[in-house]
Amino acid sequence: MASGDAIRPPPQAGEAKQEIPSVVVAKDHNAILLQSIDEAAVRAGLSIGLPLANARAICPELTVYDADPAADAKTLNDIADWCDRFTPLVALDPPYGLFLDITGCAHLFGGERALLQIATNALSQRGFAVSAAIAGTSIAARTLTRHTSGKIVTAGEEAHAIGPLLVAALGAGEAVTTGLRRAGLKTIGDVAARAPHEISARFGAAFTTLLSHALGQGDAPISPRKPLPDYIVEKRFAEPVTTDSVITLTLQNLARTLVTAMDRQGKGARQLEASFFRTDGAVRSIAVEAGRPVTRPEMIDRLFRERLESLNDPLDPGFGFDLIRLAAGRTEIVVQQQRDLDASVHDNDEISALIDRIAARIGGKRVVVHLPLQSHIPERSALAVPAQHHLAAAAQAAWPERIAGEPPLRPLRLFDRPELINVPFATVPDGPPHQFTWRRAQHEVVRVEGPERIAMEWWKQDGQSLTRDYFRVEDAAGQRFWIFRDGLYESELRDEAGKPVPAKWYVHGLFA
């Protein structure tokens, strides 16, 4: 079953009880037209699409609001978050509608009629004018909401239910609706009585498909805002809860229930999300990830405690939470390993758990490991990737081995971007500098090794990058630097006229 909600923006809904009409206007082709109107405006003879100047002529006392599509979209998304309490399959139907796939969910709320009343009453109490219906197809439900609210149509009865409705209820556009009326087809039943090829020839295949879906003859699947989690457990409260102890205990109980459900199929959670539904309609979601499938409830509890303690915006229960949900968005089959005799398995588990806790606190993208890449360019010879997802690959990565008794060829600390240094003079054509200034400090070079010449990848850089000569240098204070000259004197360091230009020197890293 599918339900369709038509929700008007708050401004006109809030003003509907006042005598002075209120309208929302938007600019369309250099004309300011009425986009939304309240009930008082309808009684005054106004209609959507009417120019604002004509509306003021009909009703001089008119309250006008400028349309705010961004605010409307945010409000619709907030309502969709709230509707997640009924079903995880919630899809947007812009600009003011929602689709809810309630298949298998209605019995949790006392049936379809009770679910429909709960949703519409709650939204109406918050100042929205709501029209909702339940039907076997999403298009049929949406069509019913344009005519009446509270209608429930069983699967197979869509054609009988929407047949008497005016063709405008299909929402096919002004041009199609006008064409149908001119052809003498005033109701959806009149259009359905015609042969499909006649309708397609006159109004196009898209309208024929829309009509068939509205009549229950097939249906286009909705596109949920969020992917369906693998497992969901939740706790509803008769009275809203606000204390941290109850919230923590609830999460612990949900974690045990979730682990039990996953264990039946031999799975563990890689991605978890806890959602907290407040009584005022606000929804707060907190997600954590794990490097390895989580199969213990205490680990789930610890990850969420780390995440909650690190929030810049603490979890605010307001007037209380009436629903707390825990979902496993991504799960994997757990591979059993011999753990009694293999110490490395225990070490890997402890490292993975530590990374998960740190990632839950500061973010998974900030905990990284490095993987080697096949490139001779220093800054491209390693790739920083999230440790949670690449820990095993990092442990098995093959790095160049260091020659025993020799200093490292590359510095332990490599800058993300080479930093410019000032070199007053250097040995030409390929010698090192005798001194340089870096970060306002002057360094006298006492020892040097090099040059190590590295040519850039010309097939990727279009010939714009210059050849580098790298040097390992040590200053009088014992500090060791990895510096390079960008470009060759005899060929690359020339201007467009062919005259020599000064070389630029950079420090790329520091040795221990």
Helices and strands as residue ranges (DSSP letters): E 2-7, H 10-14, E 22-28, E 31-37, H 39-43, H 52-58, E 63-66, H 69-83, E 90-93, E 97-101, G 106-109, H 112-125, E 130-135, H 138-145, E 151-152, H 158-162, G 167-170, H 174-182, H 188-192, H 196-203, H 205-214, E 231-241, H 244-263, E 267-278, E 283-294, H 297-309, E 321-333, H 343-362, G 364-366, E 368-372, G 378-380, E 382-386, H 387-395, E 413-421, E 435-438, E 441-454, H 458-461, E 468-475, E 480-486, E 504-510
